[in-house]
Amino acid sequence: MLEALRKSVFLSIGALALTEEKIQKLTDKFIQKGKLRQKEEKSLVNEFQKVMQAHKTKLITMVNEHVKNLLKELNLATKTNLTELEQRLKKDFGKVENRLTKLEKQVKTQRTK
């Protein structure tokens, strides 16, 4: 499922890149035919790039949201979860070590009696 999402994102980004290339070729043809001036081409290309950037940003946001939802559905541990668990384990391990030390002292005391 994650792989399918990944592929669709790359396809979308590839399509955006191809579209930008096509626009550049199209504007070049219009300039050659005299239907578009150089200044107009720059303005048109700049406007197109702004639109493309907005779509790219929306796509990235959408993908991030889908990935977050997918990870939530899979109920996987987050980095925060793992860090918290590590801290708890260190604390508990410290308690076990202290208890073990006390028990060892008790055993030594009982043996010497």
SEZAVO-915325 format. One line per field, with one value per residue: residue in one letter; y, x, z of N, C-alpha, C in turn. Coordinates in nm, 2 decimals. Example, Ala and Ser with C-alpha at 12.3 -4.5 7.8 and 13.67 -1.06 7.14 Angstrom:
SEZAVO-915325
code: [A|S]
nnorth: [-0.57|-0.22]
neast: [1.32|1.28]
nup: [0.78|0.71]
canorth: [-0.45|-0.11]
caeast: [1.23|1.37]
caup: [0.78|0.71]
cnorth: [-0.33|0.00]
ceast: [1.32|1.29]
cup: [0.78|0.79]
***
This chain:
SEZAVO-915325
code: [M|L|E|A|L|R|K|S|V|F|L|S|I|G|A|L|A|L|T|E|E|K|I|Q|K|L|T|D|K|F|I|Q|K|G|K|L|R|Q|K|E|E|K|S|L|V|N|E|F|Q|K|V|M|Q|A|H|K|T|K|L|I|T|M|V|N|E|H|V|K|N|L|L|K|E|L|N|L|A|T|K|T|N|L|T|E|L|E|Q|R|L|K|K|D|F|G|K|V|E|N|R|L|T|K|L|E|K|Q|V|K|T|Q|R|T|K]
nnorth: [-0.12|0.12|0.14|0.17|0.42|0.57|0.54|0.66|0.93|0.99|0.96|1.17|1.39|1.36|1.40|1.67|1.78|1.71|1.85|2.12|2.12|2.09|2.32|2.51|2.44|2.49|2.76|2.85|2.78|2.95|3.19|3.17|3.16|3.41|3.48|3.53|3.74|3.78|3.90|3.85|3.58|3.52|3.62|3.45|3.20|3.24|3.28|3.03|2.87|2.95|2.86|2.58|2.54|2.59|2.37|2.17|2.20|2.16|1.89|1.77|1.82|1.68|1.42|1.39|1.40|1.17|0.97|1.00|0.93|0.67|0.55|0.58|0.42|0.17|0.15|0.18|0.22|0.53|0.76|0.91|0.75|0.53|0.65|0.72|0.47|0.36|0.53|0.45|0.18|0.20|0.33|0.13|-0.08|0.02|0.01|-0.27|-0.35|-0.22|-0.36|-0.62|-0.59|-0.53|-0.78|-0.95|-0.86|-0.93|-1.21|-1.26|-1.16|-1.34|-1.58|-1.54|-1.55]
neast: [0.08|0.19|0.39|0.25|0.14|0.37|0.46|0.26|0.29|0.54|0.48|0.30|0.46|0.64|0.47|0.41|0.66|0.69|0.48|0.56|0.78|0.66|0.50|0.71|0.82|0.59|0.55|0.79|0.74|0.53|0.66|0.84|0.66|0.57|0.35|0.37|0.55|0.88|0.89|0.63|0.64|0.82|0.67|0.44|0.56|0.67|0.43|0.31|0.50|0.46|0.20|0.25|0.43|0.26|0.08|0.25|0.33|0.08|0.04|0.26|0.18|-0.06|0.03|0.19|-0.01|-0.16|0.03|0.08|-0.17|-0.19|0.02|-0.08|-0.31|-0.18|-0.09|0.18|0.47|0.59|0.87|0.88|0.72|0.90|1.12|1.02|0.96|1.21|1.32|1.16|1.23|1.50|1.48|1.33|1.51|1.72|1.60|1.57|1.84|1.92|1.76|1.85|2.12|2.07|1.95|2.17|2.34|2.19|2.20|2.47|2.50|2.34|2.48|2.72|2.64]
nup: [0.00|0.08|-0.10|-0.34|-0.30|-0.29|-0.56|-0.70|-0.62|-0.72|-0.99|-1.02|-0.97|-1.17|-1.39|-1.35|-1.40|-1.67|-1.78|-1.74|-1.91|-2.15|-2.17|-2.19|-2.44|-2.60|-2.57|-2.68|-2.95|-3.01|-2.99|-3.21|-3.42|-3.41|-3.25|-2.99|-2.77|-2.65|-2.39|-2.30|-2.30|-2.09|-1.87|-1.89|-1.85|-1.59|-1.45|-1.49|-1.35|-1.09|-1.05|-1.08|-0.86|-0.65|-0.68|-0.65|-0.38|-0.26|-0.33|-0.20|0.07|0.08|0.04|0.26|0.46|0.40|0.44|0.71|0.81|0.72|0.86|1.12|1.10|1.07|1.32|1.42|1.61|1.71|1.68|1.91|2.08|2.10|2.22|2.47|2.57|2.59|2.79|3.01|3.03|3.09|3.34|3.48|3.46|3.61|3.86|3.90|3.90|4.14|4.32|4.29|4.38|4.65|4.72|4.68|4.88|5.10|5.08|5.11|5.37|5.51|5.47|5.61|5.86]
canorth: [0.00|0.24|0.14|0.23|0.57|0.63|0.54|0.77|1.06|1.01|0.98|1.31|1.49|1.35|1.47|1.81|1.82|1.70|1.96|2.24|2.11|2.11|2.47|2.58|2.41|2.55|2.91|2.87|2.77|3.07|3.30|3.14|3.19|3.55|3.49|3.56|3.81|3.73|3.95|3.78|3.44|3.52|3.64|3.33|3.09|3.27|3.25|2.88|2.82|2.98|2.76|2.45|2.54|2.58|2.24|2.08|2.22|2.09|1.75|1.73|1.83|1.57|1.30|1.38|1.36|1.03|0.88|1.01|0.85|0.53|0.50|0.58|0.30|0.06|0.14|0.16|0.30|0.65|0.78|0.95|0.63|0.45|0.72|0.71|0.33|0.35|0.59|0.37|0.06|0.24|0.35|0.00|-0.16|0.07|-0.05|-0.41|-0.35|-0.19|-0.47|-0.73|-0.55|-0.55|-0.92|-1.01|-0.82|-1.01|-1.34|-1.26|-1.15|-1.47|-1.68|-1.51|-1.58]
caeast: [0.00|0.28|0.46|0.15|0.13|0.50|0.46|0.16|0.35|0.65|0.41|0.25|0.57|0.69|0.37|0.43|0.78|0.67|0.39|0.65|0.86|0.56|0.47|0.83|0.82|0.48|0.58|0.90|0.68|0.45|0.76|0.89|0.55|0.54|0.22|0.40|0.67|0.98|0.85|0.51|0.68|0.87|0.56|0.36|0.64|0.67|0.30|0.30|0.59|0.39|0.09|0.32|0.48|0.14|0.03|0.36|0.31|-0.05|0.07|0.34|0.10|-0.16|0.10|0.23|-0.13|-0.19|0.13|0.05|-0.30|-0.15|0.10|-0.17|-0.39|-0.10|-0.06|0.32|0.53|0.65|1.00|0.84|0.69|1.02|1.20|0.95|0.97|1.35|1.34|1.09|1.31|1.62|1.44|1.30|1.64|1.79|1.53|1.60|1.98|1.92|1.69|1.95|2.23|2.02|1.94|2.30|2.39|2.12|2.25|2.60|2.48|2.29|2.59|2.82|2.58]
caup: [0.00|0.09|-0.23|-0.44|-0.27|-0.33|-0.70|-0.75|-0.59|-0.82|-1.12|-1.02|-0.98|-1.31|-1.48|-1.33|-1.47|-1.81|-1.82|-1.74|-2.03|-2.26|-2.17|-2.24|-2.58|-2.66|-2.57|-2.78|-3.08|-3.03|-3.02|-3.34|-3.51|-3.39|-3.18|-2.85|-2.76|-2.55|-2.26|-2.27|-2.27|-1.95|-1.78|-1.90|-1.78|-1.45|-1.39|-1.49|-1.25|-0.96|-1.04|-1.06|-0.72|-0.56|-0.70|-0.59|-0.24|-0.22|-0.35|-0.08|0.19|0.07|0.06|0.40|0.54|0.37|0.50|0.86|0.83|0.70|0.98|1.23|1.08|1.09|1.46|1.44|1.71|1.66|1.74|2.05|2.16|2.13|2.32|2.60|2.61|2.62|2.92|3.11|3.04|3.17|3.48|3.54|3.47|3.73|3.98|3.90|3.94|4.28|4.40|4.28|4.47|4.79|4.75|4.69|5.01|5.20|5.07|5.17|5.52|5.57|5.46|5.71|6.00]
cnorth: [0.13|0.25|0.20|0.38|0.63|0.64|0.65|0.91|1.09|1.03|1.12|1.41|1.48|1.42|1.62|1.86|1.82|1.82|2.09|2.24|2.14|2.26|2.55|2.56|2.49|2.70|2.94|2.87|2.90|3.19|3.29|3.18|3.34|3.58|3.53|3.63|3.76|3.77|3.87|3.63|3.43|3.53|3.51|3.22|3.12|3.24|3.10|2.82|2.84|2.88|2.62|2.44|2.52|2.43|2.14|2.08|2.15|1.94|1.70|1.72|1.71|1.44|1.28|1.34|1.22|0.93|0.88|0.92|0.70|0.47|0.49|0.45|0.17|0.04|0.12|0.26|0.42|0.67|0.83|0.84|0.55|0.52|0.71|0.57|0.31|0.41|0.51|0.24|0.09|0.26|0.21|-0.09|-0.11|0.02|-0.19|-0.43|-0.32|-0.30|-0.59|-0.71|-0.57|-0.70|-0.99|-0.98|-0.91|-1.15|-1.35|-1.25|-1.28|-1.58|-1.66|-1.54|-1.72]
ceast: [0.09|0.36|0.37|0.14|0.26|0.51|0.37|0.22|0.46|0.59|0.36|0.35|0.63|0.60|0.39|0.55|0.76|0.58|0.47|0.73|0.78|0.53|0.59|0.84|0.71|0.50|0.69|0.84|0.60|0.54|0.81|0.79|0.51|0.41|0.25|0.54|0.75|0.93|0.72|0.54|0.73|0.76|0.47|0.43|0.65|0.54|0.27|0.38|0.53|0.28|0.15|0.37|0.37|0.08|0.13|0.34|0.19|-0.03|0.15|0.26|0.00|-0.09|0.14|0.11|-0.16|-0.09|0.11|-0.07|-0.27|-0.07|0.02|-0.26|-0.31|-0.06|0.09|0.37|0.60|0.79|0.98|0.81|0.81|1.11|1.15|0.97|1.12|1.38|1.28|1.18|1.44|1.59|1.41|1.42|1.72|1.73|1.57|1.75|1.99|1.87|1.79|2.07|2.19|2.00|2.07|2.36|2.32|2.17|2.38|2.59|2.44|2.39|2.69|2.77|2.59]
cup: [0.00|-0.04|-0.34|-0.42|-0.32|-0.48|-0.76|-0.73|-0.70|-0.96|-1.13|-1.04|-1.12|-1.41|-1.47|-1.41|-1.62|-1.86|-1.83|-1.87|-2.15|-2.28|-2.23|-2.39|-2.66|-2.67|-2.67|-2.92|-3.11|-3.06|-3.16|-3.45|-3.50|-3.32|-3.03|-2.85|-2.65|-2.41|-2.21|-2.23|-2.13|-1.85|-1.77|-1.82|-1.63|-1.38|-1.38|-1.37|-1.11|-0.94|-1.01|-0.92|-0.62|-0.57|-0.63|-0.44|-0.19|-0.23|-0.23|0.04|0.19|0.09|0.20|0.49|0.52|0.44|0.66|0.89|0.82|0.81|1.10|1.22|1.11|1.24|1.49|1.54|1.65|1.73|1.89|2.14|2.20|2.23|2.46|2.66|2.66|2.76|3.03|3.13|3.12|3.32|3.55|3.56|3.59|3.86|4.00|3.95|4.09|4.37|4.40|4.37|4.61|4.82|4.76|4.83|5.12|5.20|5.14|5.33|5.58|5.57|5.57|5.85|6.04]
***
